Amino acid sequence: MSLNFSFSVLNFKLIIAVLIVGIVWGTTFLGIKIGVETIPPWFVAGMRQFLAACILFPVLLFKGNLKWIGWKEFRIQAMLSALMLVGANGLTTVAEEHLTSSLTSLISALSPVFIFIGSIMIRIEKFSFKSFVGLLLGFSGVIFIFWDGLAELANPDYLGGIIVLFLGLISWAIGTLYAKTQNHRKNSNLILNLFYQFAFAGIVQLVFAFVFSGDFEVKNWSFRSISAVIYLAVFGSVTAFFAFHYLLKRLLPTQVSMLSYVNTIISIFLSWLILDEAISEKFIIATVLIISGVFIINYKKR
């Protein structure tokens, strides 16, 4: 009886974690876009992660778990932070300064493709005809994205945003696979690890903000943008990253990455509803192709 109860609790926690990652991260693309409306992107990213660290600090202090983790463990957390927060999250935030929220989320839906390719390289996954079909569909979706917008690539800001976003996807894929290799370690305090990751990313990104943001006026930062940063810190970072790492301990990286197509659907809908972003027929076709490709790559018979 107790064994069945423990399995039920485990499954309930798993479902809650899936819902958090799937839904909350779907809203973060909108939050980032609203944030960068009046705040320079590196400040948005840096304040988000630094605030997330500040939220975890009293929690660790109250539980008596706040401690120095040692240089070996710190290097691991710094590497995860550099790849997934400074690299992936930071570059995505920079990209959204010049790209729409819906476009950013749709291209980001390709992250499982990059994770799958990386998984093949380190022999977690095997390449198959099914995988080839999935990859073909995914990249066909990319073609539909730019079908009518090739002229826009001549705009250096737009092209730069696309390039930066793809670099962020690669960084996220490497970070996800690296996190998976580290999650087998025992006696690892997830909240403490996330505190160090957020603190490291926040400090580095705020340094980037002061170096690369040029002239800026804090008085021009709107309440709407500041509220978006707070939302990103509380839900997009603390809540969602905790759930994400919880899932990585129990599922394959590619299985966790499948939630990106849920993120995409939610993000595109919110971008249309709140930001009034135009969604063309080709964009919808691209969405279907990319999500179908990701599903085919990750689908496994039981």
C-alpha positions as CSV (number, residue, x, y, z in Angstrom):
1,M,0.0,0.0,0.0
2,S,2.8,2.4,1.0
3,L,4.7,1.5,-2.2
4,N,1.7,2.4,-4.4
5,F,1.3,5.6,-2.5
6,S,4.9,6.6,-3.0
7,F,4.6,5.9,-6.7
8,S,1.4,8.1,-6.8
9,V,3.2,10.9,-5.1
10,L,6.2,10.6,-7.5
11,N,3.9,10.6,-10.5
12,F,2.0,13.6,-9.1
13,K,5.2,15.6,-8.7
14,L,6.3,14.6,-12.2
15,I,3.0,15.9,-13.6
16,I,3.2,19.2,-11.7
17,A,6.8,19.6,-12.9
18,V,5.8,18.9,-16.5
19,L,2.9,21.5,-16.3
20,I,5.2,24.1,-14.8
21,V,7.9,23.7,-17.5
22,G,5.4,23.5,-20.3
23,I,3.2,26.4,-19.3
24,V,5.4,28.8,-17.5
25,W,8.3,28.7,-20.0
26,G,5.6,29.3,-22.7
27,T,4.9,32.7,-21.1
28,T,8.5,33.7,-20.7
29,F,9.0,34.7,-24.3
30,L,6.2,37.2,-23.8
31,G,7.7,38.4,-20.6
32,I,11.1,38.9,-22.2
33,K,9.6,40.9,-25.1
34,I,7.7,43.2,-22.7
35,G,10.9,43.5,-20.6
36,V,13.1,44.6,-23.5
37,E,10.5,47.2,-24.6
38,T,12.2,49.8,-22.3
39,I,15.0,47.9,-20.5
40,P,18.3,46.9,-22.3
41,P,18.3,43.1,-22.8
42,W,21.4,42.3,-20.7
43,F,19.8,44.2,-17.8
44,V,16.6,42.2,-18.2
45,A,18.5,38.9,-18.2
46,G,20.9,40.0,-15.4
47,M,18.2,41.4,-13.1
48,R,16.1,38.4,-13.6
49,Q,18.8,35.9,-12.5
50,F,20.2,38.1,-9.7
51,L,16.7,38.6,-8.3
52,A,16.1,34.8,-8.5
53,A,19.3,34.3,-6.4
54,C,18.0,36.9,-3.9
55,I,14.7,34.9,-3.6
56,L,16.6,31.6,-2.9
57,F,19.0,33.2,-0.4
58,P,16.6,33.5,2.6
59,V,15.1,30.1,1.8
60,L,18.6,28.5,2.1
61,L,19.4,30.6,5.2
62,F,16.1,29.6,6.9
63,K,16.8,25.9,6.2
64,G,20.4,26.1,7.3
65,N,21.6,24.9,3.9
66,L,23.5,28.1,2.8
67,K,27.1,27.1,2.5
68,W,30.2,27.2,0.3
69,I,30.1,24.2,-2.1
70,G,33.8,24.0,-2.8
71,W,35.7,25.0,-6.0
72,K,35.1,21.6,-7.8
73,E,31.3,21.9,-7.3
74,F,31.3,25.6,-8.0
75,R,33.0,25.0,-11.4
76,I,30.2,22.6,-12.3
77,Q,27.5,25.1,-11.4
78,A,29.3,27.9,-13.1
79,M,29.5,25.8,-16.3
80,L,25.8,25.1,-16.1
81,S,25.1,28.7,-15.5
82,A,27.3,29.9,-18.3
83,L,25.6,27.5,-20.8
84,M,22.0,27.7,-19.8
85,L,21.6,31.1,-18.2
86,V,24.3,33.4,-19.5
87,G,24.4,31.7,-22.9
88,A,21.0,30.3,-23.7
89,N,18.7,32.6,-21.7
90,G,20.9,35.7,-22.1
91,L,21.3,35.4,-25.8
92,T,17.6,34.7,-26.3
93,T,16.8,37.9,-24.4
94,V,19.2,39.8,-26.6
95,A,17.7,38.3,-29.7
96,E,14.1,39.3,-28.7
97,E,15.2,43.0,-28.8
98,H,15.0,42.6,-32.6
99,L,12.7,39.6,-33.1
100,T,9.0,39.1,-32.3
101,S,8.1,36.9,-29.3
102,S,6.3,34.4,-31.6
103,L,9.2,34.0,-34.0
104,T,11.7,33.6,-31.1
105,S,9.5,30.9,-29.5
106,L,9.0,29.1,-32.8
107,I,12.7,29.0,-33.6
108,S,13.4,28.0,-30.0
109,A,11.1,25.0,-30.6
110,L,14.0,23.5,-32.5
111,S,16.0,23.1,-29.3
112,P,15.1,19.3,-29.1
113,V,16.6,18.9,-32.6
114,F,20.0,20.3,-31.3
115,I,19.7,18.2,-28.1
116,F,19.0,15.1,-30.2
117,I,22.0,15.7,-32.4
118,G,24.1,16.2,-29.3
119,S,22.7,13.0,-27.8
120,I,23.7,11.1,-30.9
121,M,27.2,12.5,-30.7
122,I,27.6,11.3,-27.1
123,R,25.7,8.1,-27.8
124,I,22.7,8.6,-25.5
125,E,20.5,8.3,-28.6
126,K,20.7,6.4,-31.9
127,F,20.1,7.8,-35.4
128,S,17.3,6.2,-37.4
129,F,15.1,6.8,-40.4
130,K,12.4,8.1,-38.0
131,S,14.9,10.7,-36.8
132,F,15.8,11.7,-40.3
133,V,12.1,12.3,-41.1
134,G,11.8,14.4,-37.9
135,L,14.8,16.5,-38.7
136,L,13.6,17.0,-42.3
137,L,10.2,18.2,-41.1
138,G,11.8,20.5,-38.5
139,F,14.1,22.2,-40.9
140,S,11.4,22.4,-43.5
141,G,9.5,24.5,-40.9
142,V,12.5,26.8,-40.7
143,I,12.2,27.3,-44.5
144,F,8.6,28.3,-44.2
145,I,9.5,30.8,-41.4
146,F,11.7,32.7,-43.8
147,W,9.7,32.1,-47.0
148,D,8.3,35.6,-47.3
149,G,10.9,37.2,-45.1
150,L,14.2,36.7,-46.9
151,A,14.5,40.4,-47.5
152,E,14.4,41.0,-43.8
153,L,17.7,39.1,-43.4
154,A,19.3,42.1,-45.1
155,N,18.5,44.0,-42.0
156,P,21.6,43.6,-39.8
157,D,19.6,43.9,-36.5
158,Y,17.2,41.2,-37.7
159,L,19.9,38.9,-39.0
160,G,22.0,39.5,-35.9
161,G,18.9,38.5,-33.8
162,I,18.5,35.2,-35.7
163,I,22.2,34.3,-35.4
164,V,22.3,35.2,-31.7
165,L,19.1,33.1,-31.1
166,F,20.7,30.0,-32.8
167,L,23.8,30.4,-30.7
168,G,21.5,30.4,-27.7
169,L,19.9,27.2,-28.9
170,I,23.2,25.5,-29.2
171,S,24.2,26.7,-25.8
172,W,21.0,25.4,-24.3
173,A,21.5,21.9,-26.0
174,I,25.0,21.6,-24.6
175,G,23.9,22.8,-21.2
176,T,21.0,20.3,-21.1
177,L,23.3,17.4,-21.9
178,Y,25.9,18.5,-19.5
179,A,23.2,18.8,-16.7
180,K,22.1,15.3,-17.5
181,T,25.7,14.0,-16.9
182,Q,25.8,15.7,-13.5
183,N,22.4,14.7,-12.2
184,H,23.5,11.3,-11.1
185,R,25.6,12.8,-8.3
186,K,24.3,12.0,-4.8
187,N,23.8,14.5,-2.0
188,S,23.3,17.3,-4.4
189,N,21.2,20.2,-3.1
190,L,19.2,21.4,-6.1
191,I,18.1,24.7,-4.4
192,L,21.7,25.5,-3.4
193,N,23.0,24.6,-6.9
194,L,20.4,26.9,-8.5
195,F,21.3,29.7,-6.1
196,Y,24.9,29.6,-7.3
197,Q,23.8,29.3,-10.9
198,F,21.5,32.3,-10.6
199,A,24.0,34.4,-8.7
200,F,26.8,33.6,-11.1
201,A,24.6,34.4,-14.2
202,G,23.2,37.5,-12.6
203,I,26.6,39.0,-11.8
204,V,28.1,38.1,-15.3
205,Q,25.0,39.4,-17.2
206,L,24.9,42.7,-15.2
207,V,28.6,43.2,-16.0
208,F,27.6,42.6,-19.7
209,A,24.8,45.1,-19.2
210,F,27.0,47.9,-18.1
211,V,29.6,47.2,-20.7
212,F,27.3,46.6,-23.8
213,S,24.2,48.6,-23.1
214,G,25.6,52.0,-24.1
215,D,23.8,55.0,-22.8
216,F,20.6,54.2,-20.8
217,E,18.2,56.0,-18.5
218,V,16.7,54.0,-15.7
219,K,13.9,56.6,-15.5
220,N,12.8,55.4,-18.9
221,W,12.2,51.9,-17.6
222,S,8.4,51.3,-17.5
223,F,6.5,49.7,-14.7
224,R,5.3,47.1,-17.3
225,S,8.8,46.1,-18.2
226,I,10.0,46.0,-14.5
227,S,7.0,43.8,-13.7
228,A,7.9,41.5,-16.5
229,V,11.4,41.1,-15.1
230,I,10.0,40.3,-11.6
231,Y,7.7,37.7,-13.2
232,L,10.6,36.2,-15.1
233,A,12.7,35.9,-11.9
234,V,9.9,34.3,-9.7
235,F,8.3,32.0,-12.3
236,G,10.6,31.8,-15.3
237,S,13.8,31.2,-13.3
238,V,13.1,30.0,-9.7
239,T,10.0,27.9,-10.3
240,A,10.6,26.6,-13.8
241,F,14.3,25.8,-13.5
242,F,13.6,23.9,-10.3
243,A,11.0,21.8,-12.2
244,F,13.2,21.5,-15.2
245,H,16.1,20.0,-13.2
246,Y,13.7,17.8,-11.3
247,L,12.5,16.4,-14.7
248,L,16.1,15.9,-15.9
249,K,16.7,13.6,-13.0
250,R,13.9,11.3,-14.0
251,L,13.6,11.6,-17.8
252,L,15.8,11.6,-20.9
253,P,17.0,15.0,-22.1
254,T,15.1,14.6,-25.4
255,Q,11.9,13.7,-23.4
256,V,12.1,16.9,-21.4
257,S,12.9,19.0,-24.4
258,M,9.6,17.9,-26.0
259,L,7.9,20.4,-23.8
260,S,9.3,23.1,-26.0
261,Y,6.4,22.6,-28.5
262,V,4.0,23.2,-25.7
263,N,6.0,26.4,-24.9
264,T,5.7,27.4,-28.5
265,I,1.9,27.0,-28.8
266,I,1.4,29.0,-25.6
267,S,3.8,31.7,-26.6
268,I,2.4,32.2,-30.1
269,F,-1.1,32.4,-28.8
270,L,-0.1,35.0,-26.1
271,S,1.9,37.0,-28.6
272,W,-1.1,37.2,-30.8
273,L,-3.5,37.9,-28.0
274,I,-1.5,40.5,-25.9
275,L,1.1,41.9,-28.3
276,D,-1.1,41.8,-31.4
277,E,1.7,40.0,-33.4
278,A,0.6,39.0,-36.9
279,I,0.5,35.2,-37.5
280,S,0.5,34.3,-41.2
281,E,-0.6,31.0,-42.8
282,K,3.1,30.1,-43.6
283,F,3.9,30.8,-39.9
284,I,1.2,28.3,-38.9
285,I,2.5,25.7,-41.4
286,A,6.0,26.2,-40.0
287,T,4.7,25.7,-36.5
288,V,3.0,22.4,-37.5
289,L,6.1,21.2,-39.3
290,I,8.5,22.0,-36.5
291,I,6.3,20.5,-33.7
292,S,5.6,17.4,-35.8
293,G,9.3,17.0,-36.5
294,V,10.2,17.3,-32.8
295,F,7.4,14.8,-31.9
296,I,8.6,12.2,-34.4
297,I,12.2,12.5,-33.3
298,N,11.3,12.0,-29.6
299,Y,8.4,9.5,-30.0
300,K,9.2,6.1,-28.6
301,K,7.0,3.0,-28.5
302,R,6.4,1.6,-25.0
